[in-house]
Amino acid sequence: MPYTAKTSRSSPVTSPKALRRIDSADGSRWAYSRARKVCSANGTYVIVQSWVCKARVNGKAVTVNADVYESAAREFVKI
């Protein structure tokens, strides 16, 4: 990923834009990835890819899960 986390004071989400997006066939479920900064055990910060799963419930977009792996996001969207 082309993002760096040099200090702990940098933002926890390194890019507010979605890196990738997957949609269900009917459009009621979708997931998008973003880059996040995570502190490792030795005190250094690394950038990881995190997926956010959303669904449309009663006409409103609802966040179902804010931090999952790509495999779980694909299973949620069912593609």
JOLINMO-V498918 format. One record per residue. N is the residue number from 1. RES is the residue in three letters. OMEGA is omega in whole degrees, 0 to 359 (999 if undefined). D_FIRST is the distance of its C-alpha to the first C-alpha in Angstrom with 2 decimals. Layout:
# JOLINMO-V498918
n-><N/N>
res-><RES/RES>
omega-><OMEGA/OMEGA>
d_first-><D_FIRST/D_FIRST>
This chain:
# JOLINMO-V498918
n-><1/2/3/4/5/6/7/8/9/10/11/12/13/14/15/16/17/18/19/20/21/22/23/24/25/26/27/28/29/30/31/32/33/34/35/36/37/38/39/40/41/42/43/44/45/46/47/48/49/50/51/52/53/54/55/56/57/58/59/60/61/62/63/64/65/66/67/68/69/70/71/72/73/74/75/76/77/78/79>
res-><MET/PRO/TYR/THR/ALA/LYS/THR/SER/ARG/SER/SER/PRO/VAL/THR/SER/PRO/LYS/ALA/LEU/ARG/ARG/ILE/ASP/SER/ALA/ASP/GLY/SER/ARG/TRP/ALA/TYR/SER/ARG/ALA/ARG/LYS/VAL/CYS/SER/ALA/ASN/GLY/THR/TYR/VAL/ILE/VAL/GLN/SER/TRP/VAL/CYS/LYS/ALA/ARG/VAL/ASN/GLY/LYS/ALA/VAL/THR/VAL/ASN/ALA/ASP/VAL/TYR/GLU/SER/ALA/ALA/ARG/GLU/PHE/VAL/LYS/ILE>
omega-><185/183/178/176/185/183/178/181/177/186/180/175/188/178/180/181/176/178/178/180/174/183/173/182/181/177/182/179/176/178/176/182/176/179/179/177/180/178/178/185/183/175/176/182/179/178/178/177/182/181/177/180/180/178/177/181/181/177/181/176/182/176/181/178/186/183/179/175/181/181/179/178/178/178/178/181/180/174/999>
d_first-><0.00/3.78/5.58/8.32/11.23/14.23/17.05/18.28/19.54/16.31/15.93/15.17/13.09/10.58/10.79/14.13/13.41/12.85/9.91/12.45/16.09/18.81/22.51/25.72/28.49/30.69/28.07/29.04/25.83/22.19/18.80/15.52/12.07/10.38/7.98/10.52/11.50/13.76/16.36/17.02/20.65/20.89/19.92/16.47/13.59/10.33/7.54/8.29/8.52/12.13/14.64/17.65/20.82/23.53/27.00/29.86/32.91/36.14/34.45/31.87/28.14/27.73/24.67/25.39/22.50/19.74/17.59/17.61/15.84/15.27/18.59/20.49/19.26/20.43/23.67/24.21/23.92/25.88/24.45>
